[in-house]
Amino acid sequence: MRRTPNPAPVFAALGDELRLRLLERLASSGPLSITRLTSGTRVTRQAITKHLHVLASAGLVRCSRQGREQLWELTGEPLREARQQLDLIAHQWDRALQRLKAHLGEE
């Protein structure tokens, strides 16, 4: 299993509830404007923009212009890489637990 490039920014970006909700909305609705992302929330456009920039810095979203609007969309690769990193950690833990069980069984 390969190790991904530095996954820390992705995990840091995923560590905020609002950013997770933004990712969920983008995943279910496709590209959305900030206006649409703020619709139905108590969060300001300024706050949404700030969080989108954190997500963009981690490579989780990207922005494109369509006419006068900026549309934000989810990018899947960093999430796949984060998942690979978690799978690697889980595999290492499983192996460590197997070694511990074998060691305890020998005693």
C-alpha positions, 0 to 999 in steps of 0.5 A: 500500500503506498503512502500518499503525499502529506495528508495533514492539510486534508485531515486538518480541513476535514476537522471542521463541522462546517467544512464537512457540511460544505463538502456534503452539499457539494458532493450531493448537489454538484457545483454551487455558488456561495449564494447557494451554499449559504442559502438556508444557513445562519452562516455569512457569505464571508464565513463560507468563503473563508472555509471554502478557501481552506478546503481549496488550499487542501485541494478538496474543492476548486472554483471556476467562473461561470458568467458572473458567478463563481462555482465551487465544486468538490475534487475527489482525489484528495479524499481518495488519498486520505482514504488510502492513508487511513486504510494504511494506518488500519492495516498497520494496526491490524498487523500490530494487533495480530503480533500482540495476540500471537505474543500473548498466545505464546505466553 
